[in-house]
Amino acid sequence: MAHALRLAARGLGNTWPNPAVGCVIVKDGLIVGRGWTQPGGRPHAEVRALQQAGALAEGATVYVTLEPCAHHGVTPPCAEALIAAKVARVVTALTDPDPRVSGNGHAMLRAAGIAVTEGVLGPEATHLNAGFLKRVTQGLPFVTLKLAASLDGRTATATGESRWITGPLSRRKVHAMRLAHDAVMVGSGTALADDPDLTARDMGATRQPVRIVLDRTLKHTPDSRLGRTARLHPAWLLHGPSAPDTARKAWSATGATLIETPETEGHLDLPAALQTLAAKGLTRILSEGGSILAAALIRARLVDDLALFTAGALIGADGTPTLAALGLQTLAEAPRLTLRETQTLGPDTFSLWSF
């Protein structure tokens, strides 16, 4: 199952709206087939593994990170494919919470006389597919907030200079993180200040994440890196009802997708925005956009993980803080995070925290 989870991780960022699933088929102590969900969500991991195993699948044990699907969608159910292959046993990590599947895949296998073992490495599988699970159960994507800061918590100098606080190894890890997410999101302030293209570069990527800008009045110019590449890589702009028609037409002409989003108190309604993105199939979003968006997401309790890159530099109080105001009155109100991972990246440190 641990190997199946490693295979599943290869699909992160590529399979939405489907989960990233891994499958390993074992017979007589040897791996005879393995697979993971392919880009776009098809074929499923079980189908790929069964194709590789061929006739050797008969009487084999199948390890799969999520309950095999039991419903007819774009493709026939994986549970039926396993039954047709005459496997002897299926071991799963998680029950699929999708109402079309939940428990039905396991039941189909057992009804066909196949032994089923559930819950193997369940916590690890839950973490791996947290985005898919949150989208299905809560109607929201899993959000990782990425921050890069000096030791004293600054993201830029007093003049606004921010490139580059962290070093090349940190930037390369950020590009790898982009590949493992369905989308990269920034606010209009970051888009205007940095003119980012938000792609994963120098990683051999064949598929890019959706690039999202939260821009209430569409201030970001279509003659930007994002606008000029909108037909090459998906670009989505979430704007409010007050966005000017001229700006909407100009952005539409670039090939970007415009998504009107409700406003509240002069700002985009962030819960509504993320619900819309989940409804469009996104399961995992990497937010890279500035102190204002970061603080707004935290205040709205929409952040799941915090990825912090810290450089061994000091900028001082006249620099730009990592976070805008959170509106806290007491220390007891401060969010308390759990440290999950640390890593040294040349002169920088990386830490991953969960809310």
N, C-alpha and C positions, 0 to 999 in steps of 0.2 A: 504493500500500500504506500509506503514511503516513496518508492520509485514511481508509482502512479501519480502521486502528488507532485513530484518534480516534473513529470511530463505535463501535467495539467498547467503548471506555472508557465510553460512555454506559450500557452494560449492567452495569457492575461493581456488585455488591451486589444485583442484581435477578434474575440468571439462574440462581443455584445450584439444583441441583447441576451444571447445564450450564455450559460456558465462555461467556465474553462474546466474541462474534465479530462482526467487521465485514466488510461486503462492498460492493465498488464494481464496477459494470459499465460498461465503456467501449467506445464504438464510434465510429470515425471521429474520434477525438480528443475526443469529448464524453462526459460522464457521462450515461448513460441510465437507470441504476438504482442505488440504494444502500439498504443496510439494516443493521440490527444485531439481535442476539438480543433478543427481547422478554421482559418480565417473566415469571418462572416458567420460562424456557427455551424457550418456543414462541411464535410461529414462529421458525425459525432465520433467521440473517442472509441466507443465500442465497435463501431463499424470499421474503423481503420485497423483496430487490433484484430478483429475477426478476418479481415481481408488478408492480413499478414499471416495469421495462423493457418488459414485454410482448413484442411481436413484434420489437422492436429488439434483443433478446438474441441472436437468431440471428446468428452470425458475430462476436460480440463477444468481448472479453477480460474475464475476471472476476478481480478481485483479492480474495482472501479470507484472513483472518488465521490460519485454522486449516484443516487438511485437511477437505474436505467429508465428512460422515458417510456410511458405506456400509452401515449396518445398519438393519433395520426395527425401530423402537421405537414411540413414540407417534405418530410421523409417518414417512412414507416417507423413504428416504435422499436427502440433498441432492445426492449425486453423480448419482443417477438424474434428479433435477429438472434439473440442468445439462445432462445428456445429452439429455433430452427437449426442452430449449429450444434445442438445436443451437448452443451456444456454440462458438467456435473455439479458445479458449485459456483455461486457468485458471492463475493465479499464486497460490501459497500462501506463507505465512511459516513455518508449523510443520506437522510431521507429528503427528497426534493420537496420544498414547500409549495411549489406550483400546484394549485388545486387540480390541474389536469393530470398530475402525476402522483402527488403525495400518497405514498403507500401502495398505489395501484401497480407500480412496476414490480415491487417486491412480491405483491400478491400474485401477479401473473406468473412470475418465476416459480413460486412455491406450488401453484396450481398445476404447473407442468412437471412437477416432481424434482425440481432443481433445489438443492440445499442453499439456503440464504443465511449469511451472517452479516449483521448490521453493526454500525458504530465503531468500526476499526479506524483509529486515528481521527476520530470525529472532530476534536478541537482544532487540529491542524487543518483539516478540510474546511471547517467553518471559517477560519482566518483566511484561507486562500480564496474562498469564494464569498467573502463578506459583501462585496459589491452586488453580486447577483442576489444573495439572500436578502439584503436590505431593500433592494428594488422590489422584490416580490412581496416581502412582508410589510414594508413601510411606505412604498411608493416613492422612495428617495434613493439617490445614488450614494455610494460610499465616497466621502470627500477626504483627501489627504491634503493638508495645508503645508506647502513648502516655504520655508523662510531661510534666508541667508543673511548672516549678521556678523558684526564684529564681536569681540569679547564683551564689550559693554552695551550690546544690544542695539547697534545702529546699522541701518541699511544703506546710508549714503552720507556724504559730507554735507557741510552747511551750504555748499554751492550746488548740491544735487548730484555730485559724481558718485556713481555706484559700480561702475565696471572697472576692474572686477574685484570685489571684496574677497571672494574665495578663489582658489586656484583651479588649474586644469582638471585635476582628478575629481574635484567636487562637481565641476560643470559636466564632466562625462557621466557621472552618476545621475545627475539630473536628467540627462538625455535618455539614459536607460530607464529611469522612472517614467518618463513620458511614454516610452514604448509600452510599458506595462499598464498604462491607464487608457481608458477609452477616449478621454478628452483632457485638454489642458485649458485652464480658465484664468483670465485676468480681468481686472477692472479697467474702466476707461482711462483712469489716471496713469496706470502703468503702460497701457497701449499708446497713449499720447507721449509720455516721457521717453519710452525706450524703443518704440516702433519695432516690437518683436515679431518674429515669424512663427515662433512657438512649435517648430518642428523638432524631431529627433534627428540629429546630424551625426555623421561619422560612426554610425552603428550598423550600417548595412540594412537599414530599414526598407522594407518593401511596402509598408502600410503606415500611414501617419495618423496620429490621434486627431480627433476633431478639435479645432481651435476655437475657443469660445471667448467672446468679449462681452462683458456686462456694461452696456453703454446706453444709459437711459435716453439721451437725446441724440445719439449717433454723432458725437463730436469727433470720433476718430475718423480720419480721412480715408476714403476709398483708395487714394493714391499712396498707399502704405505697403509695407511688405505683406501684410495680411491680405489686403485688397488685391494686390498684384498677383498673388498666388492662390486666390480663392478657387480658381478652376482646376488647380493642380491638387490641392489638399483641402478638405472640408473646412469651411469657416462659418461659424454661426454667431450672429450678433443678437443678443437679447436687449430689447429696447422697450421704452414705455410708450403708452398711447400718445404722448405729446411729441414724439420724435417727428421732425419736419418731413413732409412728403418728398421734398427735394433730396434730402439725405437718404431716405428709403430707396428712392429710384436709383440714386447713384450707387448705393451699395448692391442693390439687386442686379445692376448691370455688370458687376464684377463676378457674379456667380455665387456670391455668399448667400447663406440662408438667414432670413430675418425672422425673428420670433418675438411677437409682441407680448409683453409681460406686464402684469398689473403693477401699479405703483402704490407706495404707502409713504406718506409724509415726505414727498419729494425724492424718494429713492425707489429703486426697483424692489419689489417684494421678494426677498431672497428665498423663503420657503416655497413660494409659488413658482419661482424660477427653477429651482431644483426639482420640484415635482414635475414640471414641464419637461425638463431634460430626462428625467427617469421615464416619463411616458413615451419619449422618443427612443428609448432603449438603452440609454447610457447607464452603466452600472458603477464605473470607477472614474472619478474626476480628480485631477491634480490641480490644485489652485496655486498659482504662482503670482497672484496679482496684488502686490502692494499692501501697505499697512492699513489702509482704510477698509479694503475688502476683507483682509484677514480678520480685523477686529469685528467687522459686521457679521462675518460667518460664525465667529466664536460667540458673539452676543446672542445670535439666533440658535446656537447649539446645533449647528449643521456640520461641524468638523468632527471627523472620527479619528484621524491620525495626524500628528504633527511631525514633519520631517525637517529637522533643523540642521543647517550647515553653519558651523561657527569657524570664523577665521581668527588667527592669532594676531589681531590688530585692535588698536584702540582709536576711536574717532572722537569721542567726547560728547558732551551734552548739547552742543550746537549742531550735531548731526541729526539725521532723520531717524526717529525711533522705529523699531521693528513693528510695533503695533500702535495703531491709533487708540484713542480712548475706549476703554471697556465700560466706563461708567460705574466702577466699583466704589463702594463706600466703606466697606470693611474687608479685612483680610480673609474672613470666612467666606466671602463671596467669590474669591479668586478660584478659577478652575484649577483642579489638582490633577495632574497627568501621571501616567504610569510609564516608566522607561522600559522599552522592549528591546532596544538594540543600540549599540554604539560601534563606531568604526573610525579608524584613523585614515585620512585621505591626504597624504603628504603633510603640508603644514596645517591642514584643517581637521576638524572633527565633525562627524555626522552622528546624530542621535535621532532615534525614532521613538515617539511617544504616543500613547493612546489616551483619548479622553475618557 
